[in-house]
């Protein structure tokens, strides 16, 4: 039963090739790193849209008590800048890891 369930849930090489994906174990290892990149997008670049900081959007350069403990706070602009820079640095490392794991050193034009 579990073997049949696993075959039903996991795509085959033929299905993956039809959609343009290469079936490699390294690609599975790169998936958590790609999820981390998406999380960094939310917590760094889209920092002002988070529920705990959205109240400060109307006054980005004045101090907000809610941002007193934030990196780069107490202003929304400072906290956003620091979160975005940290996210950028981590995303560069994550993208290098993804390229290394998937074996795509350079993008080739077809």
ABEGO torsion letter per residue (X at the ends): XAAAAAAAABBBAAAAAAAGBBBBAAAAAAAAAAAAAAAAAAAAAAAAABAAAAAAAABAABBBAAAAABBGOABAAAAAAAAAAAAAAAAAAAAAAAAAAAGBABBBBX
